[in-house]
Amino acid sequence: MQRKTPNPFLSLILMLILVSVACSTSAPPPTSTSTPEPTTTNTAVPTNTPRPSPTPRPTKTPNLAATQRTEELNAEAQEYFEKGYLATTNGRFRELEDFTDEWAQLGWYQWLSLDNKVSDFFMSAHFEWDSAYRNSDTSGCGFIFAIQPNNDHYAVFLDRSEVLFLVTDTSVGYSKPVGKTRGTGRIKFDYPAEADFTLIVKGAYAYVLVDGEVVGEYTLSQSRPMRGNLGLTILSGTNKDYGTRCSMTDLHLWIPNGG
């Protein structure tokens, strides 16, 4: 049911009639009224409200995990310097992504090149590796360095019983072992195996550390260029199934400033 809106024209006529009747009636004389005086009130005096002190802006707190990691890496470089494996501690770190691969071609290795071209450096990772054949030939994870445009390079592998250090000359088409200057290069692991592995190159010398201990020192060729790319590699010890499986974590690289 809708409400009706009053008509404005009819309302105006009614008002005129009412005014006319009011004028014809005698109004009584006004009575005297006393206008009340305003009473006195106590007005509260405003007090000085203290201004709120400025809220300090939050400052960016350092990432504690990142800080701790930097300290760990710097301590590692300092340790190698104190032991004579590095010529300086002035350098920079690069943390690399984890690497996982498998390869099944007996006596062959393949690698993934990194985009760093260096001469002196150290590279470290935690290796985990396994073989599809329990009595496989030499196999495992490794690092490659001094990769030249013609693919000449050095390669170092961590097998379950030894460190295999190779030099590859593409002009002759094969790799040959690099002799040890110091250390045995011998280790002992069972499959599946895991260990911390570090390769340090300083000038014409290379040091291989397994679980923090030097297992071999090697003298590199003076006639071969040392500055080149780095790589991650896997050596297969069997053709069976997946061959050799390798995983690298905590992978990091140190390069001296200007190197």
MORAHU-V88532 format. One record per residue. N is the residue number from 0. RES is the residue in three letters. PSI is psi in whole degrees, 0 to 359 (none if undefined). D_FIRST is the distance of its C-alpha to the first C-alpha in Angstrom with 2 decimals. Layout:
n:N res:RES psi:PSI d_first:D_FIRST
n:N res:RES psi:PSI d_first:D_FIRST
This chain:
n:0 res:MET psi:125 d_first:0.00
n:1 res:GLN psi:143 d_first:3.83
n:2 res:ARG psi:141 d_first:6.75
n:3 res:LYS psi:140 d_first:9.54
n:4 res:THR psi:130 d_first:12.88
n:5 res:PRO psi:142 d_first:15.89
n:6 res:ASN psi:125 d_first:18.43
n:7 res:PRO psi:329 d_first:21.68
n:8 res:PHE psi:314 d_first:24.06
n:9 res:LEU psi:323 d_first:22.99
n:10 res:SER psi:325 d_first:23.29
n:11 res:LEU psi:321 d_first:26.86
n:12 res:ILE psi:316 d_first:28.01
n:13 res:LEU psi:320 d_first:26.97
n:14 res:MET psi:320 d_first:28.89
n:15 res:LEU psi:321 d_first:32.01
n:16 res:ILE psi:316 d_first:32.08
n:17 res:LEU psi:320 d_first:31.94
n:18 res:VAL psi:320 d_first:34.76
n:19 res:SER psi:318 d_first:36.90
n:20 res:VAL psi:321 d_first:36.73
n:21 res:ALA psi:324 d_first:37.61
n:22 res:CYS psi:332 d_first:40.72
n:23 res:SER psi:359 d_first:42.12
n:24 res:THR psi:136 d_first:42.21
n:25 res:SER psi:126 d_first:45.32
n:26 res:ALA psi:138 d_first:44.56
n:27 res:PRO psi:153 d_first:46.84
n:28 res:PRO psi:146 d_first:49.44
n:29 res:PRO psi:143 d_first:48.45
n:30 res:THR psi:152 d_first:49.84
n:31 res:SER psi:129 d_first:51.86
n:32 res:THR psi:144 d_first:50.18
n:33 res:SER psi:129 d_first:51.95
n:34 res:THR psi:119 d_first:50.44
n:35 res:PRO psi:137 d_first:50.89
n:36 res:GLU psi:146 d_first:53.12
n:37 res:PRO psi:137 d_first:51.92
n:38 res:THR psi:151 d_first:53.59
n:39 res:THR psi:128 d_first:55.92
n:40 res:THR psi:147 d_first:54.53
n:41 res:ASN psi:111 d_first:56.43
n:42 res:THR psi:125 d_first:55.10
n:43 res:ALA psi:132 d_first:55.77
n:44 res:VAL psi:127 d_first:58.12
n:45 res:PRO psi:136 d_first:56.85
n:46 res:THR psi:158 d_first:59.15
n:47 res:ASN psi:106 d_first:60.31
n:48 res:THR psi:124 d_first:58.24
n:49 res:PRO psi:137 d_first:60.46
n:50 res:ARG psi:139 d_first:59.29
n:51 res:PRO psi:138 d_first:58.68
n:52 res:SER psi:147 d_first:61.67
n:53 res:PRO psi:136 d_first:61.18
n:54 res:THR psi:124 d_first:60.40
n:55 res:PRO psi:140 d_first:63.16
n:56 res:ARG psi:141 d_first:62.15
n:57 res:PRO psi:136 d_first:62.82
n:58 res:THR psi:152 d_first:65.96
n:59 res:LYS psi:120 d_first:66.49
n:60 res:THR psi:145 d_first:68.52
n:61 res:PRO psi:149 d_first:71.16
n:62 res:ASN psi:108 d_first:70.65
n:63 res:LEU psi:322 d_first:72.97
n:64 res:ALA psi:318 d_first:73.50
n:65 res:ALA psi:320 d_first:74.45
n:66 res:THR psi:315 d_first:76.75
n:67 res:GLN psi:320 d_first:78.45
n:68 res:ARG psi:318 d_first:78.91
n:69 res:THR psi:318 d_first:80.53
n:70 res:GLU psi:321 d_first:82.86
n:71 res:GLU psi:315 d_first:83.86
n:72 res:LEU psi:318 d_first:84.68
n:73 res:ASN psi:323 d_first:86.63
n:74 res:ALA psi:323 d_first:88.56
n:75 res:GLU psi:314 d_first:89.46
n:76 res:ALA psi:320 d_first:90.84
n:77 res:GLN psi:319 d_first:92.70
n:78 res:GLU psi:315 d_first:94.32
n:79 res:TYR psi:325 d_first:95.56
n:80 res:PHE psi:314 d_first:96.90
n:81 res:GLU psi:332 d_first:98.81
n:82 res:LYS psi:359 d_first:100.37
n:83 res:GLY psi:8 d_first:101.49
n:84 res:TYR psi:339 d_first:99.22
n:85 res:LEU psi:149 d_first:97.39
n:86 res:ALA psi:343 d_first:98.96
n:87 res:THR psi:163 d_first:96.06
n:88 res:THR psi:357 d_first:92.79
n:89 res:ASN psi:102 d_first:91.17
n:90 res:GLY psi:188 d_first:88.85
n:91 res:ARG psi:150 d_first:85.33
n:92 res:PHE psi:151 d_first:83.57
n:93 res:ARG psi:121 d_first:81.39
n:94 res:GLU psi:130 d_first:79.48
n:95 res:LEU psi:158 d_first:79.15
n:96 res:GLU psi:152 d_first:76.74
n:97 res:ASP psi:151 d_first:77.80
n:98 res:PHE psi:131 d_first:79.88
n:99 res:THR psi:134 d_first:80.12
n:100 res:ASP psi:165 d_first:82.17
n:101 res:GLU psi:152 d_first:84.42
n:102 res:TRP psi:131 d_first:87.41
n:103 res:ALA psi:68 d_first:89.65
n:104 res:GLN psi:102 d_first:92.75
n:105 res:LEU psi:126 d_first:95.88
n:106 res:GLY psi:7 d_first:97.76
n:107 res:TRP psi:154 d_first:95.23
n:108 res:TYR psi:154 d_first:92.66
n:109 res:GLN psi:160 d_first:89.72
n:110 res:TRP psi:162 d_first:88.01
n:111 res:LEU psi:117 d_first:84.93
n:112 res:SER psi:143 d_first:85.87
n:113 res:LEU psi:164 d_first:84.28
n:114 res:ASP psi:23 d_first:83.86
n:115 res:ASN psi:129 d_first:86.18
n:116 res:LYS psi:116 d_first:89.66
n:117 res:VAL psi:171 d_first:91.92
n:118 res:SER psi:290 d_first:95.49
n:119 res:ASP psi:146 d_first:95.43
n:120 res:PHE psi:171 d_first:92.47
n:121 res:PHE psi:145 d_first:91.50
n:122 res:MET psi:138 d_first:88.89
n:123 res:SER psi:151 d_first:87.80
n:124 res:ALA psi:164 d_first:85.54
n:125 res:HIS psi:119 d_first:85.14
n:126 res:PHE psi:140 d_first:86.40
n:127 res:GLU psi:128 d_first:85.51
n:128 res:TRP psi:157 d_first:87.24
n:129 res:ASP psi:164 d_first:88.11
n:130 res:SER psi:145 d_first:89.98
n:131 res:ALA psi:348 d_first:89.38
n:132 res:TYR psi:121 d_first:93.11
n:133 res:ARG psi:327 d_first:94.51
n:134 res:ASN psi:42 d_first:97.93
n:135 res:SER psi:160 d_first:96.72
n:136 res:ASP psi:182 d_first:98.87
n:137 res:THR psi:130 d_first:98.20
n:138 res:SER psi:163 d_first:94.49
n:139 res:GLY psi:189 d_first:91.73
n:140 res:CYS psi:159 d_first:89.59
n:141 res:GLY psi:176 d_first:91.04
n:142 res:PHE psi:149 d_first:90.91
n:143 res:ILE psi:142 d_first:92.39
n:144 res:PHE psi:169 d_first:93.58
n:145 res:ALA psi:39 d_first:95.55
n:146 res:ILE psi:125 d_first:94.04
n:147 res:GLN psi:166 d_first:95.67
n:148 res:PRO psi:332 d_first:94.54
n:149 res:ASN psi:8 d_first:96.95
n:150 res:ASN psi:11 d_first:95.50
n:151 res:ASP psi:143 d_first:98.52
n:152 res:HIS psi:173 d_first:97.29
n:153 res:TYR psi:148 d_first:97.89
n:154 res:ALA psi:138 d_first:96.01
n:155 res:VAL psi:125 d_first:95.97
n:156 res:PHE psi:147 d_first:94.75
n:157 res:LEU psi:104 d_first:94.33
n:158 res:ASP psi:174 d_first:95.70
n:159 res:ARG psi:348 d_first:95.87
n:160 res:SER psi:348 d_first:99.60
n:161 res:GLU psi:166 d_first:100.30
n:162 res:VAL psi:126 d_first:99.11
n:163 res:LEU psi:115 d_first:99.81
n:164 res:PHE psi:117 d_first:100.39
n:165 res:LEU psi:153 d_first:100.89
n:166 res:VAL psi:133 d_first:101.73
n:167 res:THR psi:128 d_first:100.89
n:168 res:ASP psi:110 d_first:102.94
n:169 res:THR psi:341 d_first:101.52
n:170 res:SER psi:334 d_first:104.89
n:171 res:VAL psi:346 d_first:106.38
n:172 res:GLY psi:19 d_first:103.20
n:173 res:TYR psi:171 d_first:103.05
n:174 res:SER psi:151 d_first:102.41
n:175 res:LYS psi:154 d_first:105.05
n:176 res:PRO psi:147 d_first:104.95
n:177 res:VAL psi:128 d_first:105.37
n:178 res:GLY psi:150 d_first:107.99
n:179 res:LYS psi:138 d_first:107.25
n:180 res:THR psi:326 d_first:108.95
n:181 res:ARG psi:148 d_first:108.07
n:182 res:GLY psi:167 d_first:106.38
n:183 res:THR psi:332 d_first:106.32
n:184 res:GLY psi:9 d_first:102.95
n:185 res:ARG psi:141 d_first:102.83
n:186 res:ILE psi:178 d_first:99.83
n:187 res:LYS psi:118 d_first:98.72
n:188 res:PHE psi:158 d_first:95.29
n:189 res:ASP psi:152 d_first:94.04
n:190 res:TYR psi:142 d_first:91.21
n:191 res:PRO psi:145 d_first:88.41
n:192 res:ALA psi:156 d_first:89.67
n:193 res:GLU psi:148 d_first:88.15
n:194 res:ALA psi:159 d_first:89.56
n:195 res:ASP psi:135 d_first:89.00
n:196 res:PHE psi:132 d_first:90.83
n:197 res:THR psi:134 d_first:91.84
n:198 res:LEU psi:125 d_first:93.87
n:199 res:ILE psi:131 d_first:95.38
n:200 res:VAL psi:124 d_first:97.27
n:201 res:LYS psi:108 d_first:99.32
n:202 res:GLY psi:237 d_first:101.72
n:203 res:ALA psi:15 d_first:104.04
n:204 res:TYR psi:146 d_first:103.06
n:205 res:ALA psi:142 d_first:100.34
n:206 res:TYR psi:136 d_first:99.45
n:207 res:VAL psi:123 d_first:97.58
n:208 res:LEU psi:135 d_first:95.96
n:209 res:VAL psi:121 d_first:94.66
n:210 res:ASP psi:41 d_first:92.69
n:211 res:GLY psi:356 d_first:93.91
n:212 res:GLU psi:137 d_first:97.60
n:213 res:VAL psi:122 d_first:99.74
n:214 res:VAL psi:348 d_first:101.15
n:215 res:GLY psi:140 d_first:102.70
n:216 res:GLU psi:138 d_first:103.80
n:217 res:TYR psi:142 d_first:104.53
n:218 res:THR psi:126 d_first:106.38
n:219 res:LEU psi:161 d_first:104.81
n:220 res:SER psi:133 d_first:106.66
n:221 res:GLN psi:342 d_first:107.69
n:222 res:SER psi:354 d_first:107.84
n:223 res:ARG psi:140 d_first:104.25
n:224 res:PRO psi:138 d_first:101.34
n:225 res:MET psi:334 d_first:99.15
n:226 res:ARG psi:124 d_first:96.13
n:227 res:GLY psi:184 d_first:93.61
n:228 res:ASN psi:163 d_first:90.32
n:229 res:LEU psi:165 d_first:89.36
n:230 res:GLY psi:162 d_first:87.92
n:231 res:LEU psi:140 d_first:86.82
n:232 res:THR psi:162 d_first:88.72
n:233 res:ILE psi:132 d_first:89.27
n:234 res:LEU psi:128 d_first:92.54
n:235 res:SER psi:138 d_first:92.53
n:236 res:GLY psi:8 d_first:95.17
n:237 res:THR psi:156 d_first:94.36
n:238 res:ASN psi:355 d_first:92.99
n:239 res:LYS psi:133 d_first:91.31
n:240 res:ASP psi:235 d_first:87.54
n:241 res:TYR psi:355 d_first:85.82
n:242 res:GLY psi:246 d_first:89.22
n:243 res:THR psi:134 d_first:88.80
n:244 res:ARG psi:135 d_first:85.45
n:245 res:CYS psi:140 d_first:85.04
n:246 res:SER psi:134 d_first:82.39
n:247 res:MET psi:126 d_first:82.67
n:248 res:THR psi:171 d_first:80.46
n:249 res:ASP psi:46 d_first:80.78
n:250 res:LEU psi:118 d_first:82.26
n:251 res:HIS psi:154 d_first:83.28
n:252 res:LEU psi:137 d_first:85.70
n:253 res:TRP psi:133 d_first:87.62
n:254 res:ILE psi:131 d_first:89.18
n:255 res:PRO psi:149 d_first:91.37
n:256 res:ASN psi:131 d_first:90.23
n:257 res:GLY psi:1 d_first:91.74
n:258 res:GLY psi:none d_first:92.57
